[in-house]
Amino acid sequence: MRKLLFTMLTLSAFSSVQAQSVNIKFTEYDLPNGLHVILHEDHTIPTVAISVLYHVGSKNEDPTRTGFAHFFEHLLFKDSENIGRGEYMKLIQNNGGVINANTSFDRTFYFETLPSNKLEQGLWMESERMLHAKIDEIGLETQRKGVKEEKKQRYETTPYGRLLEQIFKHAYTQHPYQWTPIGEAQYIDQASLPEFLDFYKTFYVPNNATLSVGGDIDIPQAKAWIEKYFGGIPRGTKEIPRPNIVEPQQTAEKRVTFYDKVQLPAVVFAYHAPAQGTPDAYALEMVAKILSQGKSSRLQKQVVDKQQKAVAAGAFNLPSEDPGLAMMFGIGNMGVTPEDLEKAMDEEVNKILSEGISAEELQKCKNQIENEFISQNQRVLGIVENLANYHVYYGDANLINKELDRYMKVSAADMLTAAKKYLVKTNRLVLYYLPDSSKSN
């Protein structure tokens, strides 16, 4: 279930664990047009990873044009002024590479891995996306159909596929996190060609992008190619919208019931949580791990195994640039009412609030985090993504070498303090996601 939730938001690439214990060396600089460049040299294997992070996600959208950021993720894979329609992905795949992208609330991230002798080609192709994307009625109409089909297949006809949509819709009242990146299909249909061109010229500019390259590269040569292909791209002249809306503090528990074509009831708690990188965010993330990570976690042992109130249960925090959500969920067992499931989940939250975290649990949690740090950056693609994330969200790419210390400094007392501050009923949404068959006639 946790994997499903992350997939629905195309956030599978966004682990908040983004570093490792060994020192990662890198070079970073800015081009005169504002493009931030980060280079990491590693000759372990003869491959390179190229990524471009555009600091635009669904939160930057006009509320009457939601889905634009995700739509562009699809649109910009098709062609450019110098790459024929349908040839973009073929050029990478025919050279033994892998190419993909994802969109979140806060960013759009494009990446490819290639044999190292194809670095120049990969850089040229990303520069084409930034400067020469072909945005016309033919491409728009094709992608309109594609995005609507994706929404139907992944969200509307998938079990629990509308869960996150309902969570964010009701958890937020003013902040643009109230809509998810998939957006609304009718807005994409209503939008005109000039609106799409304006979005491209506003956000797909070098001064809103971070180019991160790693692997089997020669840094002087990489710099020369980057200058060749990106140096001449004009700096964007439009103001880049940065929403500054602060979600009002919630003062009473919200409760919502949603019916869908599912077999088993689901119960979700969504607590308002601090933005990533804050001390409380680290503490709350570790609380979530103690609740749900591994067979010996609290929700698994009590709610799933011992009480058998759920077939699956978990807790996680979605990393977000602005204050986000800390979530718990349970998928009810056959014959279990949502009220009984909610009670069992509440008991585990209350145990945290009344008893705190044991020394054994704290050490186990830190061991898990350390292992994840190492695993996350065993691939060059993970390194280049994390370097870009740290630069964009924290203004410090070197956090890739320092963030583990922030987790290791969190104490059981810190976790209890954060839990008491945020994991309270007045600060949460309770969502019952129920089978259509249970709806009253």
N, C-alpha and C positions, 0 to 999 in steps of 0.2 A: 504494500500500500504506500509506503513512504516513497518507493521508487516511482510509483504511478503519479504521486503528487508533484514530484519534481519534474517529471516528464511533461506534465500538463502545462507547466510554466516555462518549458524549455530552459530550465535552470540546472540541468544535470551537470553543466560545466562549472557551476558556481559553488564550490565548497568553501565555507568560511575558514577551513583549515588550509592555509596557503603558504606554507614554508617548510623548511627542513632544517635539521640540526647542523648540516655541513654548510660551510660558507659558499654562497653562489656569487661568482664574480660577473660583473656586467659593466657596460659603458652606456651612458645616456647623454643626450644632447638635444637641442632644438634647432630645427631649420628656421631660416628667416621668416617663412610663411606660417610658422607656429606649430608645425608638425613635431610632436615629441617622439624621439627615436630611442629605443633601448636595444642593445645588442649583447648577446651572451654567447661566448665561444666555448664549444665542447666537441672535441674530435673523437668521442667514444665510438660513435657509429656514423657512417657517411650519409646522414640525412640532415635536413634543415626544417625548422618550423617557422612559419611566417604568420603573424597575426596583425590585424588592425582592429582596434577597439574604438568605436565611435561613441562618444558620450551622449547617447540619445536612446531613450527607452520609452515605454508607454507613458511614463509620468510626464514626458515633455509634450504630449499630444494635446490638441484642442479637444475638449470634452465632446464636441460634436463631430470629431473625426478620429475616434479611437481606432486602433489597429494599424495606424500608419507605419509605426516603427517595424512591426512584424511583417507588414506587407512589403516594405523595402528590402527586408532580409531576403525575401523570395525574388523580388523583382531584379535585384542586382546580381543575380547569378545567370542571367539569360544572355545578355550581349552588351556590346559597347560599340563605339564608333569604329573600332579596329578589330573587334572580335565578333564573329558571326553569331546569329541567334542559335542557341543550343550548343555552341562550341566551347563555352567557358569551362564547364565541368569536364568535358572530353579532353581538353588540353592538359588538365591536371592528371586525370585518370590514365590517359595514354602514356604518361611519363612515370607511371608507378606511384602517383601521389594520392593523397586523400584530402578532400576539401569539404568544408561544412561551415555552418554559422548558427548562432542562436541569439534570441532577443529576450531581454528581461525588462523589469520595470525601469532600470537605470542605464542600460547600455545595449548596443548591438555589436556583436563580436564575430568577425570573420577570420577564418584560419585555414591553412593548408600545411601539410607535410609533404616534402619532396626529396628526391635524391639531391645531395648537396651540389651536384653540377647543374642543377636546374634553379638555383637561387635567383639568378637574374630574371629568368622567365616569370617566376612567382612574384617578384617585386614589380615587374612590368604589369602583370595582370591586376595586382592590387592598385596600382596607380591608375589603370584604366577604370576600375570601379569608382575611384575617387574623382576623376576628372571627366571621363568620357562615357559614362553610363548612358545608354540609349533609353530614354523614357518617352514612349509614344503610345498611341491608342491601342495598337496591336498588342504590345507587351502588357499594358494595363489590363485589357480585357482577358488575356490569357491567365494572368495572375489572379484576377478577381475570381475566376472559376476555381483556380487551384486552392486559394486560401479558404473559400467557402467549403470546398470539399474536405480540406483538412479539419476545419472546425467541426464539420458534421461527423467525420470519422473519429477524431481524437477527443472530442468534447461532448458532442450531443448524443452520440450512440454508444459511447464507452461507459461501462459501469462506474459511477461516481465521477464521471468526467466533468460535471459542472460544479463539483464541490468547491474548488478554489474560487471560482467565479462568485459563488454565493457567499463564501467567507469574506472576501475583500469588499464585495458590494455592500455588505451590512456592517462590517467592522469599521469602515471609514465613512465619514459624512461629508468631508470637504477636500481632503488630500487626494491627488490623482491616483494614488494606489487603489482607489475604490474601483478601478477597472483593471482587468488583467491584460497582458500583452496581445492576446488573440483579438481583442476588440469586438466591435459590432460590424457584421457584414454589410448592413445597410449603409453605414457611413462610407465604406470603401466604394460601394456602388454609386453613392451620391456625389462623391468627390470628382472634381474636374481635373483635366490635364494640368492646367496652371497651378492648381493646389499641390499636385505631386511634384512638379518642378520646383515650386517654392520650398517644399520640405527638403528636397535634395540640396538645393543651393544654401539652405540654412544650416543643415546638420552635417552633410557629407563634404566637409571642408577640412583642410589640414589642421587648422587651429582648433578643431574639435575632435582630433584623432590622435591615437597613440599607436605607432608602428613598433612592434616588438618582434625581434628575429633572434633565433638561437639555433645552436647545433654546430655542425661541421662547417664553420664559416671562417673566412679571413677578414678581420674587422676593417682594415684599410680598404680592401676591395669592396666589402659590403657598403661602406660609407660612400664610395665612389658611385656605385650603382644606385644607392638611395638618392644621392644628389641628382643623378642623371634622370631618374624617373619621377621623383617627387619634388625636387627643388624648384621646378618651374610651375608647379600648380599654384594658382593664385590663392592668397589668403581670403577666407570668407569675409564678406563685407556686411552681412546681415547680423543683427543682434541675435545671439543664441538664447532662446528662452530657458530660464532656470526657475522652475516653480519654487516659490518660497512660502507656500501655504503650510501653516502649522495646524495639524489636526487637533481640535479641541480635546482637552482631557475628558475621558469618559468617567462618569460619576455613578452610573448604575448599570447593572448587568443587562445585556441585550439577549433576547431569545428569539430564534427564528426556526421555522419548520419548512422544509422543502421536500417535495415529493418527486420521485424519479423512477425510471425503470430499473430498479435494483431488487435483489432478493433479500438482502439483510440490512437492517438499520445501521446507520453510522451516527456517532456522536462526536462532535468536534468542540474543543475549547480553543478560542483564539484570544490571547492576551496581548494588549498593546505593549510593545517592547522598544528598547532604545535602539538607536542606529548602530550599525556595525562599527567596531573599533573603540567603542566606549567601555569603560571598566565593567559596567553592569551587563553589557552585551556578552562579554567573555564569561562572566559568572553564570548568566542564564543559559548560555549554550552548554556549559558543563552540567547544569541541572538537567537539561534535556537528555544528555547522554546517560546520566545516572537513571533517569526514568525509563529509557527505552533502548539503549544500545547493548545488544548481546542477550544471550539466553538467561543470564542472571540479573538482568535489569529489573527494576521494580514493576513496571507495567506488565512485562512478560511473565514474571514469576507469579504475580498476584492476580491480575485481571484475566490473563489468558490461561496460564497453566493451573493455578490453584482454584480459582473461583469459576473458571471457564465461562466467564461472562462475554468474552470476545474471542473471535478467531484471529484477530490481529489488533495490536495496539502499539502506539508509539508517540514520540514527542520530538519536535525539531523546531528550529528557528530559521526562517528564510533570511539570509543576509541581504540587507538593503541599505542604500545610501542614506535615506531618511528613516526616522523611526518606523519600525515594521511590526511584525507579529511573531509571537512565540506560540506554537500550536501543539495541542495534544489531540489524538484521535483514537477511536475504537470502532471496530467493525463487529457488531453484535453477533453472538452465537445464535443458532436457531432457537426460537422460543424465548429469547431474552428481550425484555422491553427496553426501549431507550432510557427510560427512567432508572432502571436497575443498572444499566451500563454507566450512565452518568454518575450514579452514586458510587460505584466501584472506582471510577476514575478520580472522583473527588476525594475519596479516601486516601489515594496515593499522593495527591497534592497536599492534603492536610497533614499527612505524615512528614512531608518535607518541611512544612511550615512550623510544625510543633516539635519535631525531633531533630531536624537538620540533617547533615550529611556525615556519615562515619568516616574515620580516617582511612579505613580499608577501601571504601567506595571512592574517596577522593584520589587515592593513589592509583586505583584501577583506571579511573577516568583520565588521569594525566598520562598513564601508560598508553591508553588508546589514542589520545591526541598526539603523542609523540610518534607513534607508529603511523598515524595518518599523515603527519607532516612529512615523514620520510617517503611514504608511498606516493603522495601527491606530486612530488617533484622528481620521481624516478624517470619520467618522460620529459623530453625537452619541450614538448608542447605545453605541458603543465607549468613549466618554468616561465615560458614567455607569456603565458596568460596571467600568471600570478604577478609577474613584474608589471604588466600593464595595469592590472587591477589595483595594485598597491599605489602606483603612481596616480591613477585617476581618482581613486576614492580617498586616499590618505595623503597624497602629495609627497610620498616617500617610498620609492621603489625598494629601498634597502630594508624595508620591513620584512621582506622575504627572508632575511637573515636574523630578524630580531623578534618576530611576533611570537614564536614559541615561548620566549621568556615571559610574555604577558600572561599566557595560559598557566605557566608553571608557578607564577606568583599568586594566582588566585587561591584563596584559602576557603575552608569549609564555612568560616564565618562570613566571608564575602558572598558566597553562594546563598547562604540563608538570608542575608540582608537583601540581596536582589530578589529572591523568591518572595519575601514578605512585602516588598515594594510593588512587584508587578503581578505575581500569581494570586491575585485577589479577585473575588467575584465582581466587584464594581468595575473592574478594569477589563472585563472579558465579554466576548460573544459566545453564546452556546448555540450551536447549530445542530438540529436534528435533521438528518438526511435519510428520508424514509421511503420504503417501497410504495409505489402507487396503490398497491393492493390494500395498504393499511389506511388509506384515506377514507374518512367518514362520508357516507352517502347523504 
